[in-house]
Amino acid sequence: MAKSPGPTVFVLFGATGDLAKRMVLPAFYTLAIEGLLPENWILVGNGRGDVSHEDFRKHVAESLEEFGPAPSKGPWKEFSARLRFAGGGFRTDDPGSLLDVISLARQELKDPPQLVHYLAIPPVAFEETTKALGQHGLADGSRVVYEKPFGTSPETFRSLNRVVHRVFAEEQVYRIDHFLGKEATQNLHVARFANEAFAALWKREHIESVQIDVPETLGVDDRAGFYDATGAVLDMLVTHLFQVAAEVAMEPPASLQATDLQSARERVIRSFRPLDPAEVVLGQYTGYKQIPGVRRGSTTDTYVAAKLWIDNARWRGVPFLLRTGKRLASSRQVVNLVLRTPTHPLSGLPQQANVVTFDLAGGGTIDLSLLVKRPGVSTELEPASVRLPLDSLPGSEPLPPYARLLNDVLLGDRSLFTRPDGLSATWKTVGPLLDHRPNPIGYAPGSWGPTAARRLAAPHRWLLGQ
């Protein structure tokens, strides 16, 4: 793996779309501010419209003003001078102006550049764009980044995977899941493997349940068309939540190198038991059907809670409770490892009082909740907690997830990206749910979702909310 990226032409498909302006362009500018971009680079935006280079620069500036970091926070003049736009779309039968713009960019950089393609486009367009990259000679030696979901069903996953591997070698492919780029997500395995206090308790003998909770207060108004064709199961469960579950559950890898880390993550996913639809609750918030862009009578799920079982020696019998949804009471990204309650010598201890919590938001925190003796002559117990804010550690300057993952793409590091064997296993896990999908239950915006989800945590409770 190179220590610093060489000359690069970065091609951003869907450059004027919502994902690009919210996530990809801010991440790219963050790398510029941090001095992590190559010394020589050009970013070529691609889209169907006929947009001039200057108009595209104005669009990028407006995106950064809205979603940050603002142009004034970094080297905007130098950055903007490296932005180009290629209009006319990009298809197998018509490459638009992209080939000409890339050719000029290559001449400008002089040294043969690395070509990086980022597909910030709807999943339905992945296959055609991939074929076009091969058809027009833009695949050899390049890297390609696919947004999630990589397929919207087991069938579309297999079809897309075949197309991708006809055009690219697996080593060229980066399937992004930005939860894996979070500093706090990476601490799930680093804290465990670097500290015997965690490593010793990380198994079924000590852990009663694992709760992975990603509620959101936001709705879907800004991307209703995409979301109505996807829903919470495909947008979050089969992607982010399954990947975080794998981070928690994987066996110690041989090393933290890309191949070993990926292999450990994908190996445990193959132990995920197919979901039982009776152990899944779907929901849809009141008012969802009235949003412009949502189909009349839509049954799309905006909420999912599921009980996942992992059939291996370390985790057999330990429920992994996964929950996410839109328009809920709070926005959190939390992993709770609920430790078993001792039965002796103390009796009558409260349940779920001893918890290790990894908060994945921002720079992240690790919290330990436990019972201690209240000062005094009697043996009365009281809950207490200890918090370690990871972003307060000396010299800590965590990159936002998209910036971290873009940097890894530029360096050729695939450690935090998914592989097809793991994705194939996730589709097998979710298959029964897709085949026998429960009807979504209505819930009020600002609530914690359908009350039916409480039964999944029985005989105890969800630690957040209900």
C-alpha positions as CSV (number, residue, x, y, z in Angstrom):
1,M,0.0,0.0,0.0
2,A,1.4,3.4,-1.0
3,K,2.3,5.9,1.8
4,S,0.7,8.8,-0.2
5,P,-1.5,8.8,-3.3
6,G,0.1,9.5,-6.6
7,P,-1.5,11.7,-9.4
8,T,-5.2,11.0,-9.6
9,V,-8.2,11.7,-11.8
10,F,-11.3,11.3,-9.6
11,V,-14.5,10.8,-11.6
12,L,-17.7,11.5,-9.6
13,F,-20.8,10.1,-11.3
14,G,-24.0,11.7,-10.1
15,A,-21.9,14.8,-9.2
16,T,-24.9,17.2,-8.9
17,G,-27.0,14.7,-6.9
18,D,-28.0,14.7,-3.3
19,L,-25.4,12.1,-2.1
20,A,-22.5,14.0,-3.8
21,K,-23.4,17.4,-2.3
22,R,-24.1,16.0,1.2
23,M,-21.3,13.5,1.6
24,V,-18.8,13.0,-1.2
25,L,-17.9,16.6,-2.1
26,P,-17.6,17.7,1.6
27,A,-15.4,14.6,2.2
28,F,-13.2,15.5,-0.7
29,Y,-12.8,19.1,0.5
30,T,-12.0,17.9,4.0
31,L,-9.1,15.9,2.6
32,A,-7.9,19.0,0.8
33,I,-8.0,20.9,4.1
34,E,-6.1,18.2,5.9
35,G,-3.5,18.0,3.2
36,L,-4.4,14.4,2.3
37,L,-5.1,14.7,-1.4
38,P,-2.4,13.8,-4.0
39,E,-0.1,16.6,-5.0
40,N,-1.5,16.4,-8.5
41,W,-5.2,15.7,-8.9
42,I,-8.3,16.6,-10.9
43,L,-11.9,15.9,-10.0
44,V,-14.3,15.4,-12.9
45,G,-18.0,15.6,-12.1
46,N,-20.3,13.7,-14.4
47,G,-24.0,14.0,-15.0
48,R,-26.7,14.2,-17.7
49,G,-26.9,18.0,-17.8
50,D,-24.8,20.3,-19.9
51,V,-23.0,22.1,-17.1
52,S,-19.9,24.3,-17.6
53,H,-16.8,23.9,-15.5
54,E,-17.4,27.2,-13.9
55,D,-21.1,26.4,-13.1
56,F,-20.0,23.1,-11.5
57,R,-17.5,25.0,-9.3
58,K,-20.3,27.2,-8.2
59,H,-22.4,24.2,-7.4
60,V,-19.6,22.6,-5.4
61,A,-19.1,25.9,-3.5
62,E,-22.9,26.1,-2.7
63,S,-22.8,22.4,-1.5
64,L,-19.9,23.2,0.8
65,E,-21.6,26.3,2.2
66,E,-24.7,24.2,3.0
67,F,-23.1,21.0,4.3
68,G,-19.5,22.2,5.2
69,P,-16.7,22.6,5.5
70,A,-17.3,26.1,4.0
71,P,-15.0,27.1,1.1
72,S,-13.5,29.8,3.4
73,K,-12.3,27.1,5.8
74,G,-9.8,25.8,3.3
75,P,-7.8,26.3,0.1
76,W,-10.8,27.0,-2.1
77,K,-9.1,28.9,-4.9
78,E,-6.6,26.1,-5.5
79,F,-9.2,23.4,-5.0
80,S,-11.8,24.9,-7.3
81,A,-9.2,25.2,-10.1
82,R,-9.0,21.4,-10.2
83,L,-12.7,20.9,-10.7
84,R,-14.1,19.9,-14.1
85,F,-17.5,18.7,-15.4
86,A,-18.4,16.3,-18.2
87,G,-22.0,16.4,-19.3
88,G,-24.2,14.3,-21.5
89,G,-24.4,11.3,-19.2
90,F,-22.4,8.2,-19.5
91,R,-23.7,5.0,-21.2
92,T,-22.4,2.1,-23.2
93,D,-23.8,3.6,-26.4
94,D,-22.9,7.3,-25.6
95,P,-20.1,8.4,-23.2
96,G,-21.1,12.0,-23.4
97,S,-18.1,14.3,-23.0
98,L,-16.5,12.3,-20.2
99,L,-13.8,10.6,-22.4
100,D,-12.7,14.0,-23.8
101,V,-12.6,15.7,-20.3
102,I,-10.6,12.7,-18.8
103,S,-8.2,12.9,-21.8
104,L,-7.5,16.6,-21.2
105,A,-7.1,15.9,-17.4
106,R,-4.5,13.2,-18.1
107,Q,-2.6,15.6,-20.3
108,E,-2.7,18.3,-17.7
109,L,-1.4,16.0,-15.0
110,K,1.4,14.7,-17.3
111,D,2.4,11.7,-15.1
112,P,0.1,8.8,-15.8
113,P,-2.7,9.3,-13.2
114,Q,-4.6,6.7,-11.1
115,L,-8.2,6.7,-12.2
116,V,-10.8,6.5,-9.4
117,H,-14.5,6.2,-10.2
118,Y,-17.1,7.0,-7.5
119,L,-20.7,5.9,-8.3
120,A,-22.8,8.3,-6.3
121,I,-25.8,7.3,-8.4
122,P,-29.0,5.2,-7.7
123,P,-28.3,1.5,-7.4
124,V,-30.4,0.8,-10.5
125,A,-27.8,2.6,-12.6
126,F,-24.8,0.6,-11.3
127,E,-24.9,-2.1,-13.9
128,E,-25.1,0.2,-17.0
129,T,-22.4,2.5,-15.7
130,T,-20.1,-0.4,-14.9
131,K,-20.6,-1.8,-18.4
132,A,-19.9,1.6,-19.9
133,L,-16.6,1.9,-17.9
134,G,-15.5,-1.4,-19.5
135,Q,-16.9,-0.5,-22.9
136,H,-15.1,2.8,-23.1
137,G,-11.7,1.7,-21.7
138,L,-11.9,3.3,-18.3
139,A,-11.6,0.1,-16.2
140,D,-8.1,-1.1,-16.7
141,G,-5.9,-0.2,-13.7
142,S,-8.6,2.0,-12.1
143,R,-10.5,1.8,-8.8
144,V,-14.2,2.0,-8.5
145,V,-16.4,2.9,-5.5
146,Y,-19.9,1.6,-5.2
147,E,-22.4,3.2,-2.8
148,K,-24.8,1.0,-0.8
149,P,-27.0,-0.9,-1.2
150,F,-25.0,-3.1,-3.5
151,G,-28.1,-4.7,-5.0
152,T,-31.6,-4.5,-3.7
153,S,-32.4,-8.2,-3.5
154,P,-30.4,-11.5,-3.6
155,E,-31.1,-11.7,-7.3
156,T,-30.0,-8.1,-8.2
157,F,-26.9,-8.6,-5.9
158,R,-25.8,-11.6,-7.9
159,S,-26.5,-10.0,-11.2
160,L,-24.6,-6.8,-10.3
161,N,-21.7,-8.8,-8.8
162,R,-21.3,-10.8,-12.1
163,V,-21.3,-7.6,-14.1
164,V,-18.7,-5.9,-11.8
165,H,-16.4,-8.9,-12.0
166,R,-16.6,-9.1,-15.8
167,V,-15.2,-5.5,-15.9
168,F,-13.1,-5.2,-12.7
169,A,-10.8,-7.5,-10.6
170,E,-12.0,-7.7,-7.0
171,E,-8.9,-5.8,-5.9
172,Q,-10.2,-2.8,-7.8
173,V,-13.6,-2.7,-6.2
174,Y,-14.5,-0.6,-3.1
175,R,-18.0,-1.2,-1.8
176,I,-18.6,1.6,0.7
177,D,-20.4,1.4,4.0
178,H,-19.7,4.6,5.8
179,F,-20.4,3.1,9.3
180,L,-17.2,1.1,8.8
181,G,-15.3,4.4,8.4
182,K,-16.4,5.7,11.8
183,E,-13.5,6.1,14.3
184,A,-15.8,4.6,17.0
185,T,-16.8,1.6,14.8
186,Q,-13.1,0.8,14.4
187,N,-12.7,1.0,18.2
188,L,-15.1,-1.9,18.5
189,H,-12.3,-4.2,17.4
190,V,-9.3,-2.2,18.5
191,A,-10.6,-1.8,22.1
192,R,-11.4,-5.5,22.2
193,F,-8.2,-6.9,20.8
194,A,-5.9,-4.4,22.6
195,N,-7.4,-4.8,26.1
196,E,-7.8,-8.1,27.9
197,A,-10.5,-6.5,30.1
198,F,-12.7,-6.4,27.0
199,A,-11.3,-9.5,25.3
200,A,-12.0,-11.7,28.3
201,L,-15.7,-10.8,28.5
202,W,-16.4,-10.8,24.8
203,K,-18.3,-14.1,24.6
204,R,-21.6,-15.8,25.4
205,E,-20.6,-16.8,29.0
206,H,-20.5,-13.1,30.0
207,I,-22.7,-11.2,27.5
208,E,-26.5,-11.6,27.8
209,S,-27.4,-9.6,24.7
210,V,-26.1,-7.1,22.2
211,Q,-28.2,-4.0,21.2
212,I,-27.3,-2.1,18.0
213,D,-29.5,1.0,17.9
214,V,-29.5,3.6,15.2
215,P,-32.7,5.7,15.6
216,E,-33.0,8.9,13.5
217,T,-35.1,12.0,14.0
218,L,-34.9,12.9,10.3
219,G,-37.6,12.0,7.8
220,V,-37.2,11.2,4.1
221,D,-38.6,14.4,2.5
222,D,-35.3,15.2,0.7
223,R,-35.0,11.8,-0.9
224,A,-38.5,10.3,-0.9
225,G,-38.2,8.7,-4.4
226,F,-35.1,6.8,-3.5
227,Y,-36.2,5.8,0.0
228,D,-39.7,4.6,-1.1
229,A,-38.0,2.1,-3.4
230,T,-35.6,1.0,-0.6
231,G,-36.9,1.3,2.9
232,A,-35.2,0.8,6.3
233,V,-34.4,-2.9,5.7
234,L,-32.4,-2.3,2.6
235,D,-31.1,1.2,3.5
236,M,-29.9,0.4,7.0
237,L,-30.4,-3.2,8.2
238,V,-28.8,-5.2,5.5
239,T,-26.0,-2.7,5.2
240,H,-24.9,-0.7,8.3
241,L,-26.5,-2.7,11.1
242,F,-25.3,-6.1,9.8
243,Q,-21.8,-4.7,9.3
244,V,-21.6,-3.3,12.8
245,A,-22.9,-6.6,14.1
246,A,-20.0,-8.3,12.3
247,E,-17.6,-5.9,13.8
248,V,-18.8,-6.8,17.3
249,A,-19.0,-10.6,16.6
250,M,-16.0,-11.4,14.5
251,E,-13.2,-13.7,15.7
252,P,-9.8,-12.2,16.2
253,P,-8.2,-11.8,12.8
254,A,-4.6,-12.9,12.1
255,S,-3.7,-9.2,11.8
256,L,-5.4,-5.9,11.1
257,Q,-4.2,-5.9,7.5
258,A,-7.0,-5.5,4.9
259,T,-7.3,-9.1,3.9
260,D,-7.3,-10.5,7.4
261,L,-9.7,-7.9,8.8
262,Q,-12.1,-8.4,5.9
263,S,-11.9,-12.2,6.1
264,A,-12.8,-12.1,9.9
265,R,-15.7,-9.8,9.3
266,E,-17.1,-11.8,6.4
267,R,-16.5,-15.2,8.1
268,V,-18.8,-14.3,11.0
269,I,-21.5,-13.0,8.7
270,R,-21.7,-16.5,7.2
271,S,-22.7,-17.6,10.7
272,F,-25.7,-15.2,10.8
273,R,-28.9,-17.3,11.1
274,P,-31.5,-16.4,8.4
275,L,-33.9,-13.9,10.0
276,D,-37.2,-15.3,11.3
277,P,-40.0,-12.9,10.1
278,A,-41.7,-13.5,13.4
279,E,-38.7,-11.9,15.1
280,V,-38.9,-8.8,13.0
281,V,-41.1,-5.7,13.4
282,L,-41.5,-3.3,10.6
283,G,-43.1,0.2,10.9
284,Q,-44.1,3.2,8.9
285,Y,-44.4,6.6,10.5
286,T,-47.8,8.5,10.3
287,G,-47.7,11.0,7.4
288,Y,-45.2,9.1,5.3
289,K,-47.6,8.4,2.5
290,Q,-48.4,12.1,2.1
291,I,-44.8,13.0,1.3
292,P,-44.3,14.1,-2.4
293,G,-42.5,11.4,-4.3
294,V,-43.9,8.5,-2.1
295,R,-46.2,6.1,-4.0
296,R,-49.9,6.2,-3.1
297,G,-50.7,3.4,-0.6
298,S,-46.9,2.7,-0.1
299,T,-46.1,-0.1,2.3
300,T,-42.4,0.8,2.5
301,D,-40.9,0.3,6.0
302,T,-39.4,3.4,7.6
303,Y,-38.6,1.4,10.8
304,V,-37.2,-2.1,11.4
305,A,-36.4,-3.9,14.6
306,A,-35.0,-7.4,14.4
307,K,-33.5,-10.2,16.5
308,L,-30.4,-11.7,14.9
309,W,-28.8,-15.0,16.1
310,I,-25.2,-16.0,15.3
311,D,-24.7,-19.7,15.1
312,N,-21.1,-20.2,16.4
313,A,-19.5,-21.2,19.6
314,R,-18.8,-17.6,20.8
315,W,-22.3,-16.2,20.3
316,R,-24.8,-19.1,20.2
317,G,-27.8,-18.2,22.3
318,V,-27.0,-14.5,22.5
319,P,-29.6,-12.3,20.8
320,F,-28.4,-9.3,18.7
321,L,-31.2,-6.8,18.8
322,L,-31.0,-4.4,15.8
323,R,-33.2,-1.3,15.5
324,T,-33.3,1.7,13.2
325,G,-36.0,4.0,11.9
326,K,-36.9,7.5,10.6
327,R,-38.7,10.2,12.6
328,L,-38.0,8.6,16.0
329,A,-37.6,10.3,19.4
330,S,-33.8,10.6,19.2
331,S,-30.8,10.4,16.8
332,R,-28.2,8.0,18.2
333,Q,-25.7,5.4,17.0
334,V,-25.1,3.1,19.9
335,V,-23.8,-0.5,20.5
336,N,-24.7,-1.8,24.0
337,L,-23.1,-5.0,25.2
338,V,-25.3,-6.1,28.1
339,L,-23.5,-8.3,30.5
340,R,-25.1,-11.1,32.4
341,T,-26.4,-10.4,35.9
342,P,-24.4,-12.4,38.6
343,T,-26.6,-14.8,40.6
344,H,-24.4,-15.0,43.7
345,P,-23.2,-14.1,46.3
346,L,-25.5,-11.0,45.9
347,S,-29.1,-11.7,45.1
348,G,-31.9,-9.7,43.6
349,L,-29.5,-7.6,41.5
350,P,-31.3,-5.4,38.8
351,Q,-31.1,-6.7,35.3
352,Q,-29.2,-4.9,32.5
353,A,-27.2,-2.8,35.0
354,N,-23.8,-3.8,33.8
355,V,-23.3,-2.5,30.2
356,V,-20.4,-1.6,27.9
357,T,-21.6,1.1,25.5
358,F,-19.9,2.2,22.3
359,D,-21.4,5.4,21.1
360,L,-20.5,5.6,17.3
361,A,-21.6,9.2,16.7
362,G,-18.9,11.8,16.1
363,G,-15.5,10.9,17.6
364,G,-17.2,8.3,19.7
365,T,-17.3,7.4,23.4
366,I,-16.9,4.2,25.5
367,D,-19.1,4.1,28.6
368,L,-19.1,1.4,31.3
369,S,-22.3,1.1,33.5
370,L,-21.9,-0.9,36.6
371,L,-23.2,-1.4,40.2
372,V,-21.1,-0.1,43.1
373,K,-21.6,0.1,46.9
374,R,-23.2,3.3,48.1
375,P,-20.9,4.9,50.8
376,G,-22.2,4.1,54.3
377,V,-22.5,1.3,56.8
378,S,-25.1,-0.8,54.8
379,T,-24.5,-2.8,51.7
380,E,-26.7,-0.8,49.4
381,L,-25.9,-0.8,45.6
382,E,-26.2,2.1,43.3
383,P,-25.7,2.4,39.5
384,A,-22.6,4.3,38.4
385,S,-20.9,4.9,35.1
386,V,-17.5,5.8,33.6
387,R,-17.1,7.6,30.3
388,L,-14.1,7.8,27.9
389,P,-14.6,10.4,25.2
390,L,-12.4,9.2,22.4
391,D,-12.2,12.6,20.6
392,S,-10.6,14.1,23.8
393,L,-7.6,11.8,23.6
394,P,-4.3,13.8,23.1
395,G,-3.8,14.6,19.4
396,S,-7.1,13.1,18.3
397,E,-8.3,14.5,15.0
398,P,-10.7,12.0,13.6
399,L,-11.7,12.3,10.0
400,P,-15.4,12.2,9.1
401,P,-16.3,8.6,7.9
402,Y,-16.6,9.5,4.2
403,A,-13.3,11.4,4.2
404,R,-11.6,8.5,6.0
405,L,-12.9,6.0,3.4
406,L,-12.1,8.3,0.4
407,N,-8.6,8.6,1.8
408,D,-8.4,4.8,2.0
409,V,-9.5,4.5,-1.7
410,L,-6.8,6.9,-2.7
411,L,-4.2,4.9,-0.8
412,G,-5.6,1.5,-2.1
413,D,-6.5,0.3,1.4
414,R,-9.6,-2.0,1.3
415,S,-9.7,-2.9,5.1
416,L,-12.9,-1.0,5.8
417,F,-14.8,-2.0,2.6
418,T,-17.1,-5.0,2.1
419,R,-16.5,-8.1,0.0
420,P,-18.9,-10.1,-2.1
421,D,-18.8,-13.2,0.1
422,G,-19.9,-11.3,3.1
423,L,-22.6,-9.5,1.1
424,S,-23.8,-12.7,-0.3
425,A,-24.2,-14.0,3.3
426,T,-26.1,-10.9,4.3
427,W,-28.6,-11.5,1.5
428,K,-29.1,-15.0,2.7
429,T,-29.7,-13.8,6.2
430,V,-32.3,-11.3,5.1
431,G,-33.9,-13.5,2.4
432,P,-36.7,-15.0,4.6
433,L,-37.8,-11.5,5.6
434,L,-37.9,-10.3,2.0
435,D,-39.9,-13.4,1.1
436,H,-42.4,-13.2,4.0
437,R,-42.4,-9.5,4.8
438,P,-44.6,-8.5,7.8
439,N,-47.0,-5.5,7.2
440,P,-45.5,-2.3,8.6
441,I,-47.2,-1.0,11.8
442,G,-47.9,2.7,12.0
443,Y,-46.2,4.8,14.6
444,A,-46.3,8.4,15.6
445,P,-43.4,10.7,14.6
446,G,-41.3,11.5,17.6
447,S,-42.0,8.2,19.3
448,W,-39.7,5.1,19.6
449,G,-41.6,3.2,16.9
450,P,-44.2,0.4,17.1
451,T,-44.7,-0.9,20.7
452,A,-44.7,-4.4,19.2
453,A,-40.9,-4.2,19.1
454,R,-40.7,-4.4,22.9
455,R,-41.3,-8.1,22.7
456,L,-38.1,-8.6,20.8
457,A,-36.1,-7.6,23.9
458,A,-38.2,-9.6,26.4
459,P,-37.8,-10.6,29.2
460,H,-35.8,-7.3,29.4
461,R,-36.0,-4.1,27.5
462,W,-34.4,-1.9,24.9
463,L,-31.9,0.3,26.7
464,L,-32.8,3.3,24.6
465,G,-36.3,4.8,24.8
466,Q,-39.0,2.2,25.6
